[in-house]
């Protein structure tokens, strides 16, 4: 079933909703609600048509998509938490046994779950995943959630203090300096968004422009923009990575078409905030953030990471942006 560009735009909203549904059920481990009928219903489509449209828009069948998300999550768990048994990982991700996980793992990555536990360096894992994966032709991307950066251990006081207000007067020495790690309970935030599937950073500017035009034309009050990264780019092939380009909603929006609306729930977050130039390599900040999270005895929750651009304290004319890099965490102490 071939779908043209115009029809893809029409179905994009429905497929994005179904992907949100799948993600929530995976996080909550409601695996019995991940059947085709329930997922299709979340998109308000019949299972027959949904199955075909999903594959055309996403590039995978629903079953393959869900299986890949589970397997990619298992790679992260096995690499970072080597003490966790393969059987426990299998049960946590909805596989009926460790043997079934191993079978699916072998088919996807041409590796066994035990192989992942032997890797100690990011470069090893990235190289092997890129070479052995079913999607091995994806662009190679550096391992960003590493355990080997040189970040110094933060004090508990620094970790929990609120970030200080950044002065609007931007000076050169303040730019591109990594901020300290902060832990804070974030309130719920509702956003209007459009999802992109493909290499991170591609299309952000154009979609942000579309969103801004839409809210301006419809006189919808919005706050800071966000970019949500759903996938771990060192495991997920570049062409499969999901990214939501968002604007925070200050008002209700009853008819967001052709965009979607989602709510980011109240949760405990680790974040780093600082002033960065337009061409700065943000991967360095993500590396430091995740290293600090692990060192302080926290672990990432199932909620995706995202970055917020604080408009009030950004100098858009000179290309300097006040950005917070955020990841929901669980206390593992």
FIMARVO-625794 format. One record per residue (C-alpha): residue number from 1; residue in three letters; x, y, z. Coordinates in steps of 0.5 Angstrom, whole numbers. Each point is the difference from the previous one (the first is absolute). Layout:
// FIMARVO-625794
{NUM "ala" {X Y Z}}
...
This chain:
// FIMARVO-625794
{1 "unk" {0 0 0}}
{2 "unk" {3 6 -2}}
{3 "unk" {-1 7 3}}
{4 "unk" {1 7 -3}}
{5 "unk" {3 6 3}}
{6 "unk" {-6 3 1}}
{7 "unk" {-4 -6 3}}
{8 "unk" {7 -1 4}}
{9 "unk" {-2 7 3}}
{10 "unk" {-7 -2 1}}
{11 "unk" {2 -7 4}}
{12 "unk" {6 3 4}}
{13 "unk" {-4 3 6}}
{14 "unk" {-4 -7 1}}
{15 "unk" {7 -4 -1}}
{16 "unk" {3 5 5}}
{17 "unk" {-6 -2 5}}
{18 "unk" {1 -7 -1}}
{19 "unk" {8 0 2}}
{20 "unk" {-2 4 6}}
{21 "unk" {-5 -5 2}}
{22 "unk" {6 -5 -1}}
{23 "unk" {5 3 4}}
{24 "unk" {-5 1 6}}
{25 "unk" {-2 -7 0}}
{26 "unk" {8 -2 -1}}
{27 "unk" {2 4 6}}
{28 "unk" {-6 -2 4}}
{29 "unk" {1 -7 -2}}
{30 "unk" {-7 -1 -2}}
{31 "unk" {2 -5 -5}}
{32 "unk" {-7 -3 -1}}
{33 "unk" {-2 6 -3}}
{34 "unk" {5 0 -5}}
{35 "unk" {-5 -4 -5}}
{36 "unk" {-1 3 -7}}
{37 "unk" {-7 1 2}}
{38 "unk" {1 5 6}}
{39 "unk" {6 4 -4}}
{40 "unk" {-5 1 -6}}
{41 "unk" {-5 2 4}}
{42 "unk" {4 5 4}}
{43 "unk" {1 3 -7}}
{44 "unk" {-7 0 -2}}
{45 "unk" {1 -5 -6}}
{46 "unk" {-2 -7 -1}}
{47 "unk" {5 -5 1}}
{48 "unk" {0 -2 -8}}
{49 "unk" {2 7 -2}}
{50 "unk" {4 2 6}}
{51 "unk" {5 -6 -1}}
{52 "unk" {1 2 -7}}
{53 "unk" {1 8 1}}
{54 "unk" {4 -1 6}}
{55 "unk" {5 -4 -4}}
{56 "unk" {0 5 -6}}
{57 "unk" {1 6 5}}
{58 "unk" {5 -3 5}}
{59 "unk" {4 -5 -5}}
{60 "unk" {-2 -6 5}}
{61 "unk" {-6 -4 2}}
{62 "unk" {-3 1 6}}
{63 "unk" {3 -7 3}}
{64 "unk" {7 2 -2}}
{65 "unk" {0 7 2}}
{66 "unk" {-2 -3 7}}
{67 "unk" {5 -5 0}}
{68 "unk" {6 5 -2}}
{69 "unk" {-2 5 6}}
{70 "unk" {0 -6 5}}
{71 "unk" {7 -3 -3}}
{72 "unk" {3 7 0}}
{73 "unk" {-2 1 7}}
{74 "unk" {3 -7 2}}
{75 "unk" {7 3 -3}}
{76 "unk" {0 6 5}}
{77 "unk" {-2 -4 6}}
{78 "unk" {5 -6 -1}}
{79 "unk" {6 5 -2}}
{80 "unk" {-1 5 6}}
{81 "unk" {-3 -5 5}}
{82 "unk" {4 -6 -1}}
{83 "unk" {-2 -3 7}}
{84 "unk" {-7 -1 -3}}
{85 "unk" {-2 -7 -2}}
{86 "unk" {-2 -1 -7}}
{87 "unk" {-6 -4 2}}
{88 "unk" {-2 6 4}}
{89 "unk" {1 5 -6}}
{90 "unk" {-4 -5 -4}}
{91 "unk" {-6 0 5}}
{92 "unk" {0 8 1}}
{93 "unk" {0 1 -8}}
{94 "unk" {-6 -5 -1}}
{95 "unk" {4 -6 -3}}
{96 "unk" {-3 -7 3}}
{97 "unk" {7 -3 1}}
{98 "unk" {8 2 0}}
{99 "unk" {0 -5 -6}}
{100 "unk" {-5 4 -4}}
{101 "unk" {4 7 2}}
{102 "unk" {6 -4 -3}}
{103 "unk" {-3 -2 -6}}
{104 "unk" {-3 7 -2}}
{105 "unk" {7 3 2}}
{106 "unk" {3 -4 -5}}
{107 "unk" {-4 1 -5}}
{108 "unk" {0 8 1}}
{109 "unk" {7 1 2}}
{110 "unk" {4 -7 -2}}
{111 "unk" {2 0 7}}
{112 "unk" {-2 -3 6}}
{113 "unk" {-2 4 7}}
{114 "unk" {6 -3 3}}
{115 "unk" {5 3 -5}}
{116 "unk" {-3 7 2}}
{117 "unk" {2 -1 7}}
{118 "unk" {8 -1 -2}}
{119 "unk" {0 7 -3}}
{120 "unk" {3 5 4}}
{121 "unk" {2 6 -4}}
{122 "unk" {-5 4 -4}}
{123 "unk" {4 -1 -7}}
{124 "unk" {-1 -7 0}}
{125 "unk" {-7 -1 1}}
{126 "unk" {-2 6 -5}}
{127 "unk" {5 -3 -5}}
{128 "unk" {-3 -7 1}}
{129 "unk" {-7 2 0}}
{130 "unk" {1 4 -6}}
{131 "unk" {3 -6 -4}}
{132 "unk" {-4 -6 3}}
{133 "unk" {-7 4 0}}
{134 "unk" {-6 -2 -5}}
{135 "unk" {0 7 -1}}
{136 "unk" {8 0 -1}}
{137 "unk" {0 5 -6}}
{138 "unk" {-2 6 5}}
{139 "unk" {5 6 1}}
{140 "unk" {5 -1 6}}
{141 "unk" {-2 4 6}}
{142 "unk" {5 1 6}}
{143 "unk" {-2 -4 6}}
{144 "unk" {-3 6 4}}
{145 "unk" {-2 -3 7}}
{146 "unk" {7 -2 2}}
{147 "unk" {3 -2 6}}
{148 "unk" {7 3 -1}}
{149 "unk" {-1 7 0}}
{150 "unk" {5 4 5}}
{151 "unk" {-6 4 3}}
{152 "unk" {2 1 8}}
{153 "unk" {-5 -2 5}}
{154 "unk" {-5 5 2}}
{155 "unk" {-2 1 7}}
{156 "unk" {-7 -1 3}}
{157 "unk" {-1 7 1}}
{158 "unk" {2 2 -7}}
{159 "unk" {-4 -6 -3}}
{160 "unk" {-7 3 3}}
{161 "unk" {1 7 0}}
{162 "unk" {-4 4 -5}}
{163 "unk" {4 3 -6}}
{164 "unk" {1 7 1}}
{165 "unk" {-3 5 -5}}
{166 "unk" {4 1 -6}}
{167 "unk" {2 8 -1}}
{168 "unk" {-3 2 -7}}
{169 "unk" {7 4 -1}}
{170 "unk" {4 -6 -4}}
{171 "unk" {7 0 1}}
{172 "unk" {5 -4 -4}}
{173 "unk" {3 -4 6}}
{174 "unk" {-7 -2 2}}
{175 "unk" {-2 -4 -7}}
{176 "unk" {1 -7 -1}}
{177 "unk" {2 -2 7}}
{178 "unk" {-4 -6 3}}
{179 "unk" {-4 2 6}}
{180 "unk" {-1 -4 6}}
{181 "unk" {-4 -6 1}}
{182 "unk" {-7 2 4}}
{183 "unk" {-6 -5 2}}
{184 "unk" {-7 3 0}}
{185 "unk" {-7 -2 0}}
{186 "unk" {-3 3 -6}}
{187 "unk" {-7 2 -1}}
{188 "unk" {-4 -3 -6}}
{189 "unk" {1 3 -6}}
{190 "unk" {-5 0 -6}}
{191 "unk" {3 1 -7}}
{192 "unk" {-2 0 -7}}
{193 "unk" {4 -4 -5}}
{194 "unk" {2 -3 -6}}
{195 "unk" {4 -7 0}}
{196 "unk" {6 -1 -5}}
{197 "unk" {3 -7 -1}}
{198 "unk" {7 1 -3}}
{199 "unk" {7 2 2}}
{200 "unk" {0 5 6}}
{201 "unk" {0 7 -1}}
{202 "unk" {-2 0 -7}}
{203 "unk" {-7 4 -2}}
{204 "unk" {0 3 7}}
{205 "unk" {0 7 -2}}
{206 "unk" {-5 -1 -6}}
{207 "unk" {-5 -3 5}}
{208 "unk" {1 5 5}}
{209 "unk" {-2 5 -5}}
{210 "unk" {-6 -4 -2}}
{211 "unk" {-2 0 8}}
{212 "unk" {1 7 1}}
{213 "unk" {-4 2 -6}}
{214 "unk" {-6 -4 2}}
{215 "unk" {0 2 7}}
{216 "unk" {1 8 -2}}
{217 "unk" {-6 -1 -6}}
{218 "unk" {-4 -3 6}}
{219 "unk" {1 5 5}}
{220 "unk" {3 -6 5}}
{221 "unk" {4 2 6}}
{222 "unk" {7 -4 0}}
{223 "unk" {6 0 4}}
{224 "unk" {7 -3 -1}}
{225 "unk" {1 -5 -5}}
{226 "unk" {2 -7 1}}
{227 "unk" {4 -6 -4}}
{228 "unk" {-2 -7 3}}
{229 "unk" {5 -6 -2}}
{230 "unk" {-4 -6 0}}
{231 "unk" {6 -5 -1}}
{232 "unk" {7 -1 2}}
{233 "unk" {4 2 -7}}
{234 "unk" {6 -5 2}}
{235 "unk" {-5 -6 -1}}
{236 "unk" {-5 2 -4}}
{237 "unk" {1 1 -7}}
{238 "unk" {0 7 -3}}
{239 "unk" {-5 -1 -4}}
{240 "unk" {-5 -3 5}}
{241 "unk" {1 6 6}}
{242 "unk" {-6 3 2}}
{243 "unk" {0 8 2}}
{244 "unk" {-6 4 2}}
{245 "unk" {1 8 -2}}
{246 "unk" {-4 3 5}}
{247 "unk" {-3 7 3}}
{248 "unk" {-2 0 7}}
{249 "unk" {-8 2 0}}
{250 "unk" {-2 6 5}}
{251 "unk" {-7 -1 -3}}
{252 "unk" {-5 -6 -2}}
{253 "unk" {0 -2 -7}}
{254 "unk" {-6 -4 -2}}
{255 "unk" {2 0 -7}}
{256 "unk" {7 -1 -1}}
{257 "unk" {0 -4 -7}}
{258 "unk" {5 -1 -4}}
{259 "unk" {4 0 7}}
{260 "unk" {-1 -5 6}}
{261 "unk" {-1 2 8}}
{262 "unk" {4 -4 5}}
{263 "unk" {1 1 8}}
{264 "unk" {7 -1 3}}
{265 "unk" {-2 -2 7}}
{266 "unk" {2 2 6}}
{267 "unk" {7 -3 2}}
{268 "unk" {7 0 3}}
{269 "unk" {5 3 -5}}
{270 "unk" {7 1 0}}
{271 "unk" {2 5 -4}}
{272 "unk" {6 5 -2}}
{273 "unk" {-1 7 -3}}
{274 "unk" {5 5 -3}}
{275 "unk" {1 5 -6}}
{276 "unk" {2 -3 -7}}
{277 "unk" {1 2 -7}}
{278 "unk" {-4 -2 -6}}
{279 "unk" {6 -5 -2}}
{280 "unk" {2 -3 7}}
{281 "unk" {0 -8 0}}
{282 "unk" {-6 -1 5}}
{283 "unk" {2 -8 0}}
{284 "unk" {6 3 5}}
{285 "unk" {-5 2 5}}
{286 "unk" {-4 -6 -1}}
{287 "unk" {6 -4 2}}
{288 "unk" {1 4 6}}
{289 "unk" {-7 0 2}}
{290 "unk" {-1 -8 0}}
{291 "unk" {7 -1 3}}
{292 "unk" {-2 4 6}}
{293 "unk" {-7 -3 1}}
{294 "unk" {4 -7 0}}
{295 "unk" {5 3 5}}
{296 "unk" {-5 3 5}}
{297 "unk" {-4 -7 1}}
{298 "unk" {-5 2 -5}}
{299 "unk" {-3 -4 -6}}
{300 "unk" {-4 3 -6}}
{301 "unk" {-7 -2 0}}
{302 "unk" {-4 -2 -6}}
{303 "unk" {-2 7 -2}}
{304 "unk" {4 3 -6}}
{305 "unk" {5 5 1}}
{306 "unk" {-1 7 -3}}
{307 "unk" {3 7 0}}
{308 "unk" {-4 7 1}}
{309 "unk" {2 6 -3}}
{310 "unk" {-1 6 5}}
{311 "unk" {-2 6 -4}}
{312 "unk" {0 5 5}}
{313 "unk" {7 -1 1}}
{314 "unk" {3 -2 -7}}
{315 "unk" {3 5 -4}}
{316 "unk" {-3 -2 -7}}
{317 "unk" {3 6 -4}}
{318 "unk" {7 -2 2}}
{319 "unk" {-1 -8 -1}}
{320 "unk" {1 -1 8}}
{321 "unk" {-6 -5 3}}
{322 "unk" {-1 -1 7}}
{323 "unk" {-2 -8 0}}
{324 "unk" {-1 -5 6}}
{325 "unk" {1 -7 -2}}
{326 "unk" {-5 -4 4}}
{327 "unk" {-1 -8 2}}
{328 "unk" {-5 -3 5}}
{329 "unk" {4 -4 5}}
{330 "unk" {-2 -5 5}}
{331 "unk" {4 0 7}}
{332 "unk" {4 -7 0}}
{333 "unk" {4 1 6}}
